[in-house]
Amino acid sequence: MQPMLLWMFERQVLLQCEFVLQAAEDIDKGLKKRDVAAITVVFRDYDPKTGELSFWGQEFKVHEIVSEVKRILPKLKEDVSKPEPK
């Protein structure tokens, strides 16, 4: 992959990772406030105990996704902090 393309791609991945973490935080806040209706309208079905999310026929394990994002985030931030390639 060309260095400039990789540089741009890493920044997009970082942005998406930050969105995942923000969404997970919003879900937790909604559940703590017992605002489950707002969450299920968006996701159809969410089990806070297992972290399993059903969204229009697709199923996701939110806890696993957030764990993976947290695992890759330090390395991604390190790579993104490098200057733009020439």
C-alpha positions as CSV (number, residue, x, y, z in Angstrom):
1,M,0.0,0.0,0.0
2,Q,1.3,3.5,-0.8
3,P,2.4,5.4,2.3
4,M,-0.1,8.3,1.7
5,L,-3.0,5.9,1.3
6,L,-2.0,4.0,4.4
7,W,-1.7,7.3,6.3
8,M,-5.2,8.4,5.3
9,F,-6.7,4.9,6.0
10,E,-5.2,4.9,9.5
11,R,-6.9,8.2,10.3
12,Q,-10.2,6.9,9.1
13,V,-9.8,3.7,11.2
14,L,-9.0,5.9,14.3
15,L,-12.1,8.0,13.7
16,Q,-14.3,4.8,13.5
17,C,-12.7,3.4,16.6
18,E,-13.5,6.7,18.5
19,F,-17.1,6.4,17.2
20,V,-17.4,2.9,18.5
21,L,-16.2,3.9,22.0
22,Q,-18.5,6.9,22.0
23,A,-21.5,4.7,21.0
24,A,-20.7,2.1,23.7
25,E,-20.5,4.9,26.3
26,D,-23.8,6.3,25.1
27,I,-25.4,2.8,25.4
28,D,-24.1,2.4,29.0
29,K,-25.3,5.9,29.9
30,G,-28.8,5.1,28.5
31,L,-28.9,1.9,30.4
32,K,-27.9,3.5,33.6
33,K,-30.7,6.0,33.2
34,R,-33.0,3.2,32.3
35,D,-33.7,4.8,29.0
36,V,-33.8,1.4,27.3
37,A,-36.6,2.5,24.9
38,A,-34.3,4.9,23.1
39,I,-31.6,2.2,22.8
40,T,-33.9,-0.6,21.5
41,V,-35.5,1.7,18.9
42,V,-32.1,2.2,17.3
43,F,-30.8,-1.3,17.8
44,R,-33.9,-3.5,17.9
45,D,-32.5,-5.7,20.6
46,Y,-29.6,-5.3,23.1
47,D,-28.8,-7.5,26.0
48,P,-26.6,-5.5,28.4
49,K,-25.6,-8.6,30.3
50,T,-24.0,-10.4,27.3
51,G,-23.4,-7.3,25.2
52,E,-25.1,-8.9,22.3
53,L,-26.8,-6.5,19.9
54,S,-29.2,-7.2,17.1
55,F,-29.4,-4.6,14.4
56,W,-31.7,-5.3,11.4
57,G,-31.0,-9.0,11.3
58,Q,-27.3,-8.8,12.0
59,E,-25.9,-9.7,15.4
60,F,-22.8,-8.2,17.1
61,K,-21.0,-8.8,20.4
62,V,-20.5,-5.2,21.6
63,H,-18.2,-6.1,24.5
64,E,-15.9,-8.0,22.1
65,I,-15.8,-5.1,19.7
66,V,-15.1,-2.5,22.4
67,S,-12.3,-4.8,23.8
68,E,-10.7,-5.1,20.4
69,V,-10.9,-1.3,19.7
70,K,-9.3,-0.7,23.1
71,R,-6.5,-3.2,22.2
72,I,-5.6,-1.6,18.9
73,L,-6.2,2.0,19.8
74,P,-2.7,2.7,21.4
75,K,-0.8,1.4,18.4
76,L,-3.2,3.2,16.0
77,K,-2.8,6.5,17.8
78,E,1.0,6.0,17.7
79,D,1.0,5.4,14.0
80,V,-1.4,8.3,13.3
81,S,0.8,10.7,15.2
82,K,3.5,10.3,12.7
83,P,3.9,13.1,10.1
84,E,2.2,12.9,6.7
85,P,4.4,11.0,4.2
86,K,5.7,13.0,1.3
